[in-house]
Every structure is written in C-alpha cells, then in structure tokens.
Amino acid sequence: MADREFRVVVAGAGVSGLFMTETLKRAGIDFAVYEKAAEVGGTWRDNTFPGLFVDVLSRQYEFPFQPNYGWSRKYAPAEEIWAYIKKVADDRGLKKFIRFNEEITAARFSEGRWHITTAKGNTDVADVFVCATGFLHKPLFPDIAGRDSFAGTSFHSARWDHSVPTEGKRWGIIGSGASGVQITEALAWAGCNVTQFIRRAQWVHIRENPYSSWAERLKLRLPGGYTREQRRLWQFINEFDRWRLEPGPQREAMEREYRSYLDCIKDPELKAKLTPDYNLGCTRIPKSDKNYYEAVQLPNVSIVKGQIDRIMPEGVVMADGTQVDLDVLVYATGFDTHAYMRPMKVVGLDGVTIDDAWKDRIYSYGGIALPGFPNLFMLYGPFSPVNNVPVPLGLDQEIGLIMRLVGEARARRAAVAPTAAAAQKFLARLDPHFPGTVWVGGCKNWYTSSQPTPVLWPLPQEQHRAFFADAPAEDFEFIPVGAAD
Ligand SMILES: Cc1cc2nc3c(=O)[nH]c(=O)nc-3n(C[C@H](O)[C@H](O)[C@H](O)COP(=O)(O)OP(=O)(O)OC[C@H]3O[C@@H](n4cnc5c(N)ncnc54)[C@H](O)[C@@H]3O)c2cc1C
C-alpha cells in the first residue's frame, strides 16, 4: 500500500515547461511547476527588443496540441509568439500549477526522492524532477574593461529597457549575432543614430515576411487542411534542411544565395567588412525581414569592426583608438549557452553534482537524462537542438520518452537513469557526424565554445524521432526507491 502520492516538480515555465505541464496535467499526475519570473514564456517574455521575429515559420512554432490558425505573418513578431504562449497557458488552465517568482536553487537526490529548495527558502519533495530551464536563458556580458563606467543607459538585449525613447539618442549595439542584426536593422529603419560594433561578419538571411492572407488561414481550417499543411512542413524540414548536415550541391547553392544578398552593398569597404570569412551556417544565422544590408547603408547607421578596447563614460573606444560617443549601449552578446539549469545546484547519487559530471565534457543521454541522476530529466539539454527543428516540435519526442520512462519507473517503484555505457554510446554515435556539418571548423559558435563538439544533434531529424521512439530498455537502469504510487 502506498503511503504517499507520486509527485513531479518542474523548473521553468517557458515553452518546454508548459509542454511538460500540459502533459502531466493530462496524465493526472500530481505536480508543481516553479518559475522564477512573474509570467510564462521564457525566451519570449525576456526578449522584447525591436525587430525580433521568429526564425522559423510561425506555424512551426506551435504546440502540437494547440494549433493557431491566426498568425499575422509568415514569421510572427516576438510579441505574437509570446501572446500565443500566454493564451495556451490560459486556455488550458496551466497557470494554477505554476508557482511564479520562485526560483529553484538546489535539488538533491536523497532516499529515493528529489529534495528541492527555492530562493525563498521553501522546500518540496518529488519523485521526478524536470529541468525546463532553457539553453538561451542566462544573459552573457563581454569582459570589456570599464563596462560599469558608462554614463548613459546600458542593458542586455534580453532585458530591453522600454523606458528609453528610441528617438534622439546615439545607440551603440555590441554584437553581430541574430539579436544584434535584428536590433540594428529595426533602429536603423526607425531613423535612429545607430552604431553596430562587430568583431566578425555574419551570414544574414534576407527574407520576405508577408502578412498571412485570409485564403491561407481558411485553407488551414478546411477538413484535413491543418494536418496536411503540418505534414508538408515536416517534409520540408527533412528534405531541405540537410545542407547543414552534409556537404553537397544544396550547401553550395545556399552559399551562393547568401553571398548574393551582399551584392546590394554599394561601398566596397562596407561590403568587405560585412562579408564573412567562414562557411555558411557555422554560427546561428540571423534573419532579416527588412533587409539588414540596405539598413546598414542608411546615413544614420555605422558599422565599426574590430576589437573593443574599453568602455568609458562617453562611449566605446576601439583597439585602434577610434572613439564612438553614445547615449545608449546594448549588449547583444548572447547567453551562457552551456549553463543549462545552473547555477542551480543539482546533486545526484553519491553526492555527485552536475558540475562534477560535466567537468570534462557537457554530455547527456539524448539531451534529456544523465547517468547517476535518477529520475532527473532535462528538456532541451545538451545535444537536443535538432538542426533547424523548431523547439515546440522537438519537445514532443523528448517528453514522449520521459513519460514512458516515468511510467515504467513508477510501476517498478524505482527511479530511472540511463546507464553510463548508454550515455557513452549516445556520444559515440553522434561524434563521427560532426565533421561533415556546417558547425565545425572555421568559426567560433555558441554550440561549441569550450566543448570538443557542438552540443547539437548532427543527424537528420527523422533519426532523432526514431531515437526517442525506439530507445532500448537496456539503456536504462532502475534503482528501487520504495513506496510512491
Ligand atoms: C532571441 C531569441 C530568439 C529565438 N528564436 C527562436 C526561433 O525562432 N525558433 C526556435 O525554435 N527557437 C528560438 N529560440 C530558442 C528559444 O530559446 C526556444 O525556442 C524556446 O523558447 C526555449 O524554451 P524553453 O522553455 O526550453 O526555455 P526558456 O524559454 O529559456 O524558458 C526557461 C524558463 O525557465 C525559467 N527558469 C530558469 N531557471 C529556473 C530556476 N532555477 N527555477 C525556476 N525557473 C527557472 C526561466 O525564467 C524561463 O521562464 C530563440 C532564442 C532567443 C534567445
């Protein structure tokens, strides 16, 4: 006879946490979600900078359980994505499960359960702990001398200060990544005086972003229309996006196309500054809806390329001595992409911490679990991001396997973890495939940083699907824990 109810705790209420919440709700399992912020949405709550649009087709950025027929554009603006996520949480009654403004700071596996502590000093105990804490979540600031001395306003792109009026200011944007490109482009077309500081040029996707027509929206609502369109999108992902994984004519054609975008730059010096010297796709490709290359040729825009030497009260000084005076400085400098759930302190079997486990190399089994950490699961952990598969779609596969494992562990009154051999086998399967991908060689990117390989899935997406559908039983060990029912 069970003496307590089986319970799950989830950290984070972004897209991943909400998908998990809906799944646990449907399964009728007792659970709680802790979210350190005051609202759902994660990335889409935090990133509110001008010019942010979703990278992938809006219709790919949907929870499979809640179609949206009403996207305004082919690639929706960020506020529309956030509104959709909030609507999902409201429509499905998910918020009542979430404890907002409560960060989980520690989780220790002891006596068969996870003992959780929050920043408020509250505690919880769960059989299963799921970290849905994001991989582009912790803002990263560059190590530049004098950063605190700046006399104007400064902030990270993921913490946009909407109290600062855009007009009448001299804007400095540090960073040439996806955020830096989109912000520069938006401020440029708004007529602001803007200087973008770049260390290297980026490949930029100049794309059309038309409004959705009523006919397109209607097509989705026709009998079988939505399913048909979703199937077509998956087919597109499977067939078209292989250029990132293997060399060949598709990759060459893509490079030619991207190079041609640069042809609209009239000044040869500017064109040279903005021409990348590494292969296409090595870094995450910024998406430009209002032609970044046209925007940077406006008289109100400057591109300053090189190393920043220091920041002073007036602005930025480059290594060659050039000084740019500014009123607002934006750090579009990315995220600590290998933090995952950290700084949370997670302690597994035998007192081993996540930091210990990842000392030599960040790893996982399938991006969702780790040997020695029974009944601990991650959503979009290391090696999860799949080529260009939108995050909500990849979650379906991860959560499917987690739920099967949790069900099995619960039935056996055990806690489940992948074996060390299975995690090694997983890495050994992926490692040989990295050399042919666009992510290795030629550039520094967030996928790799200090790691021996990128922390991405380097195989076609159907193999990702198959991996999760067919994970063999011998990859897991079940540790008896007692009486939860
Ligand atoms: C600018 C930008 C644009 C992007 N565009 C795209 C795109 O077009 N397509 C795409 O597929 N992906 C895109 N991404 C990736 C994006 O991060 C994912 O699509 C998705 O939003 C990740 O969701 P998540 O829930 O896993 O993580 P997050 O959205 O990061 O959510 C994690 C949540 O966990 C909470 N949290 C973290 N730690 C704790 C803790 N210890 N205790 C409690 N709560 C905690 C956070 O507050 C947050 O709400 C983009 C990312 C950025 C930064």
The ligand as an SDF file (V2000), in Angstrom:
LIG
                    3D

 53 58  0  0  0  0  0  0  0  0999 V2000
   16.2650   35.9700  -29.1950 C   0  0  0  0  0  0  0  0  0  0  0  0
   15.9170   34.5230  -29.3700 C   0  0  0  0  0  0  0  0  0  0  0  0
   15.1960   34.1030  -30.4840 C   0  0  0  0  0  0  0  0  0  0  0  0
   14.8750   32.7630  -30.6500 C   0  0  0  0  0  0  0  0  0  0  0  0
   14.1850   32.3820  -31.7690 N   0  0  0  0  0  0  0  0  0  0  0  0
   13.8650   31.0730  -31.9400 C   0  0  0  0  0  0  0  0  0  0  0  0
   13.1360   30.6470  -33.0890 C   0  0  0  0  0  0  0  0  0  0  0  0
   12.8110   31.4360  -33.9370 O   0  0  0  0  0  0  0  0  0  0  0  0
   12.8410   29.3240  -33.2150 N   0  0  0  0  0  0  0  0  0  0  0  0
   13.2160   28.4110  -32.2700 C   0  0  0  0  0  0  0  0  0  0  0  0
   12.9170   27.2180  -32.4140 O   0  0  0  0  0  0  0  0  0  0  0  0
   13.8880   28.7930  -31.1690 N   0  0  0  0  0  0  0  0  0  0  0  0
   14.2220   30.0880  -30.9900 C   0  0  0  0  0  0  0  0  0  0  0  0
   14.9250   30.4700  -29.8770 N   0  0  0  0  0  0  0  0  0  0  0  0
   15.2780   29.4680  -28.8750 C   0  0  0  0  0  0  0  0  0  0  0  0
   14.2700   29.5370  -27.7000 C   0  0  0  0  0  0  0  0  0  0  0  0
   15.0240   29.6710  -26.5550 O   0  0  0  0  0  0  0  0  0  0  0  0
   13.4050   28.2940  -27.7230 C   0  0  0  0  0  0  0  0  0  0  0  0
   12.6310   28.2880  -28.9100 O   0  0  0  0  0  0  0  0  0  0  0  0
   12.4060   28.1570  -26.5630 C   0  0  0  0  0  0  0  0  0  0  0  0
   11.7480   29.3540  -26.2720 O   0  0  0  0  0  0  0  0  0  0  0  0
   13.0700   27.5820  -25.3540 C   0  0  0  0  0  0  0  0  0  0  0  0
   12.0800   27.3280  -24.4160 O   0  0  0  0  0  0  0  0  0  0  0  0
   12.4490   26.7000  -23.0100 P   0  0  0  0  0  0  0  0  0  0  0  0
   11.1870   26.6430  -22.2300 O   0  0  0  0  0  0  0  0  0  0  0  0
   13.2090   25.4480  -23.1990 O   0  0  0  0  0  0  0  0  0  0  0  0
   13.4860   27.7320  -22.3690 O   0  0  0  0  0  0  0  0  0  0  0  0
   13.2520   29.2490  -21.9430 P   0  0  0  0  0  0  0  0  0  0  0  0
   12.3510   29.9220  -22.8690 O   0  0  0  0  0  0  0  0  0  0  0  0
   14.5940   29.8180  -21.7110 O   0  0  0  0  0  0  0  0  0  0  0  0
   12.4700   29.1350  -20.5720 O   0  0  0  0  0  0  0  0  0  0  0  0
   13.1020   28.6830  -19.3990 C   0  0  0  0  0  0  0  0  0  0  0  0
   12.2660   29.1550  -18.2240 C   0  0  0  0  0  0  0  0  0  0  0  0
   12.8090   28.6070  -17.0360 O   0  0  0  0  0  0  0  0  0  0  0  0
   12.8380   29.6140  -16.0300 C   0  0  0  0  0  0  0  0  0  0  0  0
   13.9040   29.2230  -15.1120 N   0  0  0  0  0  0  0  0  0  0  0  0
   15.2240   29.0940  -15.3950 C   0  0  0  0  0  0  0  0  0  0  0  0
   15.8910   28.6460  -14.3130 N   0  0  0  0  0  0  0  0  0  0  0  0
   14.9630   28.4960  -13.3350 C   0  0  0  0  0  0  0  0  0  0  0  0
   15.0370   28.0330  -11.9790 C   0  0  0  0  0  0  0  0  0  0  0  0
   16.1880   27.6630  -11.4120 N   0  0  0  0  0  0  0  0  0  0  0  0
   13.8990   27.9850  -11.2480 N   0  0  0  0  0  0  0  0  0  0  0  0
   12.7050   28.3620  -11.8100 C   0  0  0  0  0  0  0  0  0  0  0  0
   12.5820   28.8060  -13.0680 N   0  0  0  0  0  0  0  0  0  0  0  0
   13.6990   28.8500  -13.8300 C   0  0  0  0  0  0  0  0  0  0  0  0
   13.1030   30.8950  -16.7980 C   0  0  0  0  0  0  0  0  0  0  0  0
   12.7110   32.0460  -16.0900 O   0  0  0  0  0  0  0  0  0  0  0  0
   12.2830   30.6600  -18.0550 C   0  0  0  0  0  0  0  0  0  0  0  0
   10.9680   31.1340  -17.9270 O   0  0  0  0  0  0  0  0  0  0  0  0
   15.2730   31.8060  -29.6790 C   0  0  0  0  0  0  0  0  0  0  0  0
   16.0030   32.2350  -28.5730 C   0  0  0  0  0  0  0  0  0  0  0  0
   16.3210   33.5790  -28.4120 C   0  0  0  0  0  0  0  0  0  0  0  0
   17.0900   33.9980  -27.1900 C   0  0  0  0  0  0  0  0  0  0  0  0
  1  2  1  0
  2  3  1  0
  2 52  2  0
  3  4  2  0
  4  5  1  0
  4 50  1  0
  5  6  2  0
  6  7  1  0
  6 13  1  0
  7  8  2  0
  7  9  1  0
  9 10  1  0
 10 11  2  0
 10 12  1  0
 12 13  2  0
 13 14  1  0
 14 15  1  0
 14 50  1  0
 15 16  1  0
 16 17  1  0
 16 18  1  0
 18 19  1  0
 18 20  1  0
 20 21  1  0
 20 22  1  0
 22 23  1  0
 23 24  1  0
 24 25  2  0
 24 26  1  0
 24 27  1  0
 27 28  1  0
 28 29  2  0
 28 30  1  0
 28 31  1  0
 31 32  1  0
 32 33  1  0
 33 34  1  0
 33 48  1  0
 34 35  1  0
 35 36  1  0
 35 46  1  0
 36 37  1  0
 36 45  1  0
 37 38  2  0
 38 39  1  0
 39 40  1  0
 39 45  2  0
 40 41  1  0
 40 42  2  0
 42 43  1  0
 43 44  2  0
 44 45  1  0
 46 47  1  0
 46 48  1  0
 48 49  1  0
 50 51  2  0
 51 52  1  0
 52 53  1  0
M  END
$$$$
